[in-house]
Amino acid sequence: MLYEELSRKFGCQVVEPFKEPVIIVDAKDFRKEWREPLEKEGCKILLSDYLGKSCFLIRKPQASNNSVNEQPTPQPSQPQNIDIEEAITELIREGLGFKEIRERLGLSHAQLMGYMSSLRKKGVLNGIGWVPERQKRKASTREAKVEPAKPSLNTSNLPIREMLEASLKLLDEHPRIVKFLLQKCMESLP
């Protein structure tokens, strides 16, 4: 069973206010794939701040006459989402990215986005200097650089060609302008 394997690896301790031994796994060592098998074994998993670190507390309630409602939790005054927010903050300080935090805590994308939004609104993320990493998006076809068309032989002397055509049209009515256009054409030629 996974509970026994983890108890050998991480050890068990009796932690107040629990009556049964608890396996304490640092948040960075906890794997999300452990959650389902442990819950099937009847284990309770709680994310908590233990000795200044975000940890998962895994306990296997012993068969007793106590009801589930009578079993204490490590921090009854704080809701569990505060503990998750503390774990997220700690993992951000360790330099983990969004995807790694999500996998480490076993949260869905939407759940982690909700916690991150809450932390941002509280000013926690700004306080620790966290800036979201933006993924570079692919350039759209509209943004792609358009190479200028190479001039063809027919259009390489386009201004000269236009001036010559205009000169032919104006020759009879405006001889001085035609003379001026032809001079400019001569100056343009190499």
GROMACS elastic network, one bead per residue, 0.5 to 0.9 nm:
[ bonds ]
;  ai    aj funct       b0    kb
    1     4     6  0.56190   500
    1     5     6  0.64611   500
    1     6     6  0.88670   500
    1    37     6  0.85652   500
    1    38     6  0.85193   500
    1    41     6  0.78230   500
    2     6     6  0.60512   500
    2     7     6  0.84467   500
    2    34     6  0.77323   500
    2    37     6  0.70564   500
    2    38     6  0.65742   500
    2    41     6  0.82446   500
    3     6     6  0.52288   500
    3     7     6  0.60950   500
    3     8     6  0.87127   500
    3    23     6  0.84757   500
    3    37     6  0.87086   500
    3    38     6  0.64273   500
    3    41     6  0.76596   500
    3    43     6  0.78625   500
    3    58     6  0.82582   500
    3    59     6  0.86560   500
    3    60     6  0.80640   500
    4     8     6  0.62751   500
    4     9     6  0.86676   500
    5     8     6  0.52835   500
    5     9     6  0.63414   500
    5    10     6  0.87159   500
    6    10     6  0.58040   500
    6    11     6  0.73326   500
    6    12     6  0.89441   500
    6    23     6  0.73623   500
    6    25     6  0.87447   500
    7    10     6  0.53270   500
    7    12     6  0.56711   500
    7    22     6  0.84720   500
    7    23     6  0.59641   500
    7    24     6  0.88100   500
    8    11     6  0.54019   500
    8    12     6  0.79902   500
   10    23     6  0.65218   500
   10    24     6  0.68136   500
   10    25     6  0.67242   500
   11    22     6  0.83985   500
   11    23     6  0.61124   500
   11    24     6  0.76057   500
   12    21     6  0.55503   500
   12    22     6  0.52753   500
   12    24     6  0.71842   500
   13    20     6  0.84167   500
   13    21     6  0.50408   500
   13    22     6  0.52613   500
   13    23     6  0.65144   500
   13    24     6  0.77456   500
   14    17     6  0.85260   500
   14    18     6  0.67612   500
   14    19     6  0.68416   500
   14    20     6  0.61689   500
   14    22     6  0.58574   500
   14    23     6  0.87523   500
   15    18     6  0.56822   500
   15    19     6  0.76651   500
   15    20     6  0.80567   500
   15    21     6  0.70233   500
   15    22     6  0.66215   500
   15    74     6  0.82275   500
   16    19     6  0.73372   500
   16    73     6  0.89786   500
   16    74     6  0.69830   500
   17    71     6  0.89752   500
   17    72     6  0.63293   500
   17    73     6  0.69278   500
   17    74     6  0.60648   500
   17    75     6  0.89313   500
   18    21     6  0.74270   500
   18    22     6  0.78809   500
   18    59     6  0.86631   500
   18    71     6  0.77445   500
   18    72     6  0.65473   500
   18    73     6  0.73061   500
   18    74     6  0.74259   500
   19    61     6  0.86436   500
   19    62     6  0.89320   500
   19    71     6  0.88980   500
   20    59     6  0.71115   500
   20    60     6  0.73153   500
   20    61     6  0.65896   500
   20    62     6  0.69266   500
   21    58     6  0.88024   500
   21    59     6  0.65629   500
   21    60     6  0.77454   500
   21    61     6  0.88094   500
   22    57     6  0.61865   500
   22    58     6  0.55632   500
   22    60     6  0.75248   500
   23    56     6  0.80175   500
   23    57     6  0.57597   500
   23    58     6  0.50132   500
   23    59     6  0.63834   500
   24    50     6  0.84898   500
   24    55     6  0.63858   500
   24    56     6  0.58817   500
   24    58     6  0.64878   500
   24    59     6  0.89088   500
   25    28     6  0.81824   500
   25    29     6  0.63701   500
   25    30     6  0.60903   500
   25    54     6  0.88631   500
   25    55     6  0.54747   500
   25    56     6  0.51347   500
   25    57     6  0.65016   500
   25    58     6  0.78053   500
   26    29     6  0.53258   500
   26    30     6  0.64024   500
   26    53     6  0.72369   500
   26    54     6  0.63268   500
   26    56     6  0.62117   500
   26    57     6  0.87639   500
   27    30     6  0.52799   500
   27    31     6  0.85095   500
   27    47     6  0.80294   500
   27    53     6  0.80924   500
   27    54     6  0.56036   500
   27    56     6  0.59750   500
   27    87     6  0.70119   500
   27    90     6  0.89983   500
   27    91     6  0.81493   500
   27   104     6  0.71201   500
   27   105     6  0.72218   500
   28    31     6  0.81728   500
   28    54     6  0.84868   500
   28    55     6  0.81749   500
   28    91     6  0.74489   500
   28   101     6  0.87742   500
   28   104     6  0.64495   500
   28   105     6  0.84115   500
   29    55     6  0.88895   500
   29   104     6  0.78020   500
   30    33     6  0.88186   500
   30    34     6  0.76803   500
   30    55     6  0.83163   500
   30    56     6  0.71595   500
   30   104     6  0.64286   500
   30   105     6  0.74806   500
   31    34     6  0.56738   500
   31    35     6  0.76436   500
   31   103     6  0.75892   500
   31   104     6  0.58724   500
   31   105     6  0.74897   500
   31   106     6  0.74524   500
   32    35     6  0.56184   500
   32    36     6  0.81847   500
   32   103     6  0.64230   500
   32   104     6  0.61535   500
   32   105     6  0.63094   500
   32   107     6  0.82680   500
   33    36     6  0.65932   500
   33    37     6  0.77030   500
   33   106     6  0.77974   500
   34    37     6  0.57282   500
   34    38     6  0.60775   500
   34    39     6  0.85959   500
   35    38     6  0.53513   500
   35    39     6  0.61564   500
   35    40     6  0.86855   500
   35    45     6  0.76504   500
   35   106     6  0.80230   500
   36    39     6  0.51690   500
   36    40     6  0.61948   500
   36    41     6  0.87109   500
   37    40     6  0.50362   500
   37    41     6  0.63269   500
   37    42     6  0.88562   500
   37    43     6  0.88560   500
   38    41     6  0.50380   500
   38    42     6  0.65596   500
   38    43     6  0.53711   500
   38    44     6  0.77629   500
   38    45     6  0.81193   500
   38    58     6  0.83755   500
   38    60     6  0.88712   500
   39    44     6  0.65339   500
   39    45     6  0.77602   500
   40    43     6  0.72629   500
   41    60     6  0.80603   500
   42    59     6  0.87927   500
   42    60     6  0.63163   500
   42    61     6  0.74817   500
   43    58     6  0.64987   500
   43    59     6  0.54724   500
   43    61     6  0.67806   500
   44    57     6  0.80182   500
   44    58     6  0.57847   500
   44    59     6  0.53098   500
   44    60     6  0.61987   500
   44    61     6  0.74959   500
   45    56     6  0.65502   500
   45    57     6  0.57203   500
   45    59     6  0.66185   500
   45    60     6  0.88850   500
   46    55     6  0.82876   500
   46    56     6  0.55637   500
   46    57     6  0.51376   500
   46    58     6  0.65815   500
   46    59     6  0.85118   500
   46    73     6  0.84303   500
   46    74     6  0.86034   500
   46    80     6  0.78071   500
   46    83     6  0.88842   500
   47    54     6  0.70386   500
   47    55     6  0.57790   500
   47    57     6  0.62045   500
   47    58     6  0.88445   500
   47    80     6  0.70666   500
   47    81     6  0.88898   500
   47    83     6  0.59931   500
   47    84     6  0.64471   500
   47    87     6  0.78528   500
   48    53     6  0.81584   500
   48    54     6  0.57579   500
   48    55     6  0.54743   500
   48    56     6  0.61847   500
   48    57     6  0.69529   500
   48    74     6  0.75307   500
   48    75     6  0.77524   500
   48    80     6  0.76959   500
   48    82     6  0.88716   500
   48    83     6  0.53077   500
   48    84     6  0.76362   500
   48    86     6  0.84170   500
   48    87     6  0.80046   500
   49    52     6  0.59044   500
   49    53     6  0.53677   500
   49    55     6  0.60251   500
   49    56     6  0.85126   500
   49    75     6  0.88415   500
   49    83     6  0.65822   500
   49    86     6  0.76068   500
   49    87     6  0.78968   500
   50    53     6  0.53446   500
   50    54     6  0.62595   500
   50    55     6  0.61901   500
   50    56     6  0.87640   500
   50    57     6  0.87735   500
   51    54     6  0.83958   500
   53    86     6  0.89817   500
   53    87     6  0.80891   500
   53    90     6  0.78949   500
   54    83     6  0.76256   500
   54    84     6  0.83531   500
   54    86     6  0.68669   500
   54    87     6  0.50768   500
   54    88     6  0.87284   500
   54    90     6  0.70580   500
   54    91     6  0.87484   500
   55    87     6  0.77264   500
   61    64     6  0.82961   500
   61    71     6  0.88300   500
   63    66     6  0.82759   500
   64    67     6  0.81056   500
   66    69     6  0.80839   500
   66    70     6  0.61685   500
   66    71     6  0.70176   500
   67    70     6  0.54075   500
   67    71     6  0.68763   500
   68    71     6  0.54998   500
   68    72     6  0.88166   500
   69    72     6  0.79016   500
   72    75     6  0.84870   500
   72    76     6  0.74347   500
   73    76     6  0.56009   500
   75    78     6  0.57284   500
   75    79     6  0.79086   500
   75    80     6  0.85582   500
   76    79     6  0.71349   500
   76    80     6  0.89024   500
   78    81     6  0.82892   500
   78    82     6  0.66073   500
   78    83     6  0.77258   500
   79    82     6  0.57114   500
   79    83     6  0.71971   500
   80    83     6  0.50989   500
   80    84     6  0.64191   500
   80    85     6  0.87009   500
   81    85     6  0.60677   500
   81    86     6  0.85171   500
   81   115     6  0.80695   500
   82    85     6  0.50121   500
   82    86     6  0.61990   500
   82    87     6  0.86323   500
   83    86     6  0.50225   500
   83    87     6  0.62077   500
   83    88     6  0.86347   500
   84    88     6  0.61275   500
   84    89     6  0.85358   500
   84   105     6  0.82241   500
   84   115     6  0.80287   500
   85    88     6  0.50211   500
   85    89     6  0.61250   500
   85    90     6  0.85688   500
   85   115     6  0.63691   500
   85   116     6  0.79575   500
   85   118     6  0.85240   500
   85   119     6  0.71242   500
   86    89     6  0.50219   500
   86    90     6  0.61213   500
   86    91     6  0.85989   500
   87    90     6  0.50633   500
   87    91     6  0.61446   500
   87    92     6  0.85742   500
   87   105     6  0.82490   500
   88    91     6  0.51247   500
   88    92     6  0.61372   500
   88    93     6  0.86272   500
   88   101     6  0.68156   500
   88   102     6  0.88722   500
   88   105     6  0.82215   500
   88   112     6  0.86262   500
   88   115     6  0.82011   500
   88   116     6  0.81323   500
   89    92     6  0.51297   500
   89    93     6  0.62786   500
   89    94     6  0.87269   500
   89   119     6  0.83888   500
   89   124     6  0.79044   500
   89   125     6  0.76598   500
   89   128     6  0.82216   500
   90    93     6  0.50860   500
   90    94     6  0.63596   500
   90    95     6  0.89109   500
   91    95     6  0.65633   500
   91    96     6  0.57943   500
   91    97     6  0.83947   500
   91   100     6  0.88842   500
   91   101     6  0.65716   500
   91   104     6  0.89848   500
   92    95     6  0.50919   500
   92    96     6  0.53566   500
   92    97     6  0.69860   500
   92    98     6  0.84220   500
   92   101     6  0.77663   500
   92   125     6  0.88711   500
   92   128     6  0.85463   500
   92   130     6  0.75113   500
   93    96     6  0.75227   500
   93   128     6  0.73383   500
   93   130     6  0.83416   500
   96    99     6  0.81214   500
   96   100     6  0.58962   500
   96   101     6  0.62418   500
   97   100     6  0.53780   500
   97   101     6  0.61729   500
   97   102     6  0.85987   500
   97   132     6  0.87009   500
   97   133     6  0.81583   500
   98   101     6  0.52376   500
   98   102     6  0.61211   500
   98   103     6  0.86670   500
   98   109     6  0.88778   500
   98   112     6  0.81875   500
   98   132     6  0.85473   500
   98   133     6  0.87162   500
   99   102     6  0.50889   500
   99   103     6  0.61960   500
   99   104     6  0.85185   500
   99   109     6  0.83381   500
  100   103     6  0.51451   500
  100   104     6  0.59289   500
  100   105     6  0.85519   500
  101   104     6  0.50396   500
  101   105     6  0.60956   500
  101   106     6  0.82412   500
  101   107     6  0.83321   500
  101   112     6  0.82950   500
  102   105     6  0.54879   500
  102   106     6  0.58286   500
  102   107     6  0.51544   500
  102   108     6  0.66234   500
  102   109     6  0.68141   500
  102   111     6  0.86995   500
  102   112     6  0.63937   500
  103   106     6  0.50272   500
  103   107     6  0.66540   500
  103   108     6  0.83179   500
  104   107     6  0.79989   500
  107   110     6  0.80680   500
  107   111     6  0.59331   500
  107   112     6  0.61088   500
  108   111     6  0.51621   500
  108   112     6  0.62960   500
  108   113     6  0.85506   500
  109   112     6  0.53737   500
  109   113     6  0.61357   500
  109   114     6  0.86766   500
  110   113     6  0.50149   500
  110   114     6  0.61815   500
  110   115     6  0.87775   500
  111   114     6  0.51139   500
  111   115     6  0.64173   500
  111   116     6  0.86646   500
  112   115     6  0.50801   500
  112   116     6  0.60247   500
  112   117     6  0.84513   500
  113   116     6  0.50234   500
  113   117     6  0.60136   500
  113   118     6  0.85493   500
  114   117     6  0.51119   500
  114   118     6  0.62337   500
  114   119     6  0.86727   500
  115   118     6  0.50485   500
  115   119     6  0.61606   500
  115   120     6  0.85534   500
  116   119     6  0.50343   500
  116   120     6  0.60473   500
  116   121     6  0.85850   500
  116   125     6  0.80427   500
  117   120     6  0.50434   500
  117   121     6  0.61704   500
  117   122     6  0.86240   500
  118   121     6  0.51699   500
  118   122     6  0.62552   500
  118   123     6  0.86859   500
  118   124     6  0.88240   500
  119   122     6  0.51133   500
  119   123     6  0.62447   500
  119   124     6  0.52632   500
  119   125     6  0.59679   500
  119   126     6  0.88739   500
  120   123     6  0.50567   500
  120   124     6  0.59293   500
  120   125     6  0.52316   500
  120   126     6  0.69329   500
  121   124     6  0.76956   500
  121   125     6  0.84716   500
  122   125     6  0.79794   500
  122   126     6  0.89373   500
  123   126     6  0.53529   500
  123   127     6  0.61072   500
  123   128     6  0.89175   500
  124   128     6  0.64646   500
  124   129     6  0.86906   500
  124   130     6  0.88060   500
  125   128     6  0.53962   500
  125   129     6  0.62492   500
  125   130     6  0.52810   500
  125   131     6  0.77974   500
  126   130     6  0.58954   500
  126   131     6  0.77653   500
  127   130     6  0.77007   500
  134   137     6  0.86358   500
  137   140     6  0.87406   500
  139   142     6  0.78852   500
  139   143     6  0.57721   500
  139   144     6  0.62618   500
  140   143     6  0.51728   500
  140   144     6  0.62974   500
  141   144     6  0.50883   500
  141   145     6  0.84900   500
  142   145     6  0.81542   500
  142   146     6  0.89571   500
  143   146     6  0.85673   500
  146   149     6  0.88120   500
  147   150     6  0.86832   500
  148   151     6  0.88325   500
  149   152     6  0.86856   500
  151   154     6  0.80681   500
  151   155     6  0.61802   500
  151   156     6  0.57011   500
  152   155     6  0.54324   500
  152   156     6  0.60110   500
  153   156     6  0.53759   500
  153   157     6  0.80290   500
  154   157     6  0.72702   500
  154   158     6  0.77657   500
  155   159     6  0.87335   500
  155   161     6  0.84001   500
  156   159     6  0.85543   500
  157   160     6  0.54060   500
  157   161     6  0.60928   500
  157   162     6  0.86795   500
  157   188     6  0.89929   500
  157   189     6  0.87177   500
  158   161     6  0.50152   500
  158   162     6  0.61158   500
  158   163     6  0.85841   500
  159   162     6  0.51319   500
  159   163     6  0.61541   500
  159   164     6  0.86385   500
  159   185     6  0.83207   500
  159   188     6  0.88978   500
  160   163     6  0.50641   500
  160   164     6  0.61613   500
  160   165     6  0.86333   500
  160   181     6  0.89734   500
  160   182     6  0.88844   500
  160   184     6  0.82724   500
  160   185     6  0.54731   500
  160   186     6  0.86976   500
  160   188     6  0.72943   500
  160   189     6  0.82440   500
  161   164     6  0.51638   500
  161   165     6  0.62402   500
  161   166     6  0.86337   500
  161   185     6  0.85513   500
  162   165     6  0.51340   500
  162   166     6  0.61249   500
  162   167     6  0.84920   500
  163   166     6  0.50866   500
  163   167     6  0.60258   500
  163   168     6  0.87239   500
  163   178     6  0.87718   500
  163   181     6  0.60730   500
  163   182     6  0.74354   500
  163   184     6  0.83796   500
  163   185     6  0.69784   500
  164   168     6  0.63417   500
  164   169     6  0.88391   500
  164   178     6  0.86101   500
  164   181     6  0.74283   500
  164   182     6  0.70417   500
  164   185     6  0.75864   500
  165   168     6  0.52689   500
  165   169     6  0.65653   500
  165   170     6  0.88431   500
  166   169     6  0.51859   500
  166   170     6  0.61762   500
  166   171     6  0.84440   500
  166   178     6  0.79301   500
  166   181     6  0.82726   500
  167   170     6  0.51295   500
  167   171     6  0.57061   500
  167   174     6  0.88615   500
  167   175     6  0.85980   500
  167   177     6  0.77156   500
  167   179     6  0.80688   500
  167   181     6  0.65549   500
  167   182     6  0.72913   500
  168   171     6  0.53263   500
  168   172     6  0.82302   500
  168   178     6  0.77540   500
  169   172     6  0.75094   500
  169   173     6  0.84151   500
  169   178     6  0.89336   500
  170   173     6  0.55429   500
  170   174     6  0.54024   500
  170   175     6  0.70181   500
  170   177     6  0.75556   500
  170   178     6  0.63676   500
  171   174     6  0.56856   500
  171   175     6  0.51783   500
  171   176     6  0.84962   500
  171   177     6  0.80759   500
  171   178     6  0.57814   500
  171   179     6  0.86070   500
  172   175     6  0.63641   500
  174   177     6  0.55569   500
  174   178     6  0.64673   500
  174   179     6  0.88842   500
  175   178     6  0.50536   500
  175   179     6  0.61895   500
  175   180     6  0.87036   500
  176   179     6  0.50750   500
  176   180     6  0.62950   500
  176   181     6  0.87288   500
  177   181     6  0.61707   500
  177   182     6  0.85862   500
  178   181     6  0.50458   500
  178   182     6  0.60923   500
  178   183     6  0.85432   500
  179   182     6  0.51883   500
  179   183     6  0.62226   500
  179   184     6  0.87690   500
  180   183     6  0.51583   500
  180   184     6  0.63826   500
  180   185     6  0.87425   500
  181   184     6  0.51375   500
  181   185     6  0.62337   500
  181   186     6  0.87275   500
  182   186     6  0.62388   500
  182   187     6  0.86707   500
  183   186     6  0.51017   500
  183   187     6  0.63038   500
  183   188     6  0.87332   500
  184   187     6  0.50252   500
  184   188     6  0.62193   500
  184   189     6  0.88730   500
  185   188     6  0.51083   500
  185   189     6  0.65135   500
  186   189     6  0.54449   500
  186   190     6  0.85907   500
  187   190     6  0.78477   500
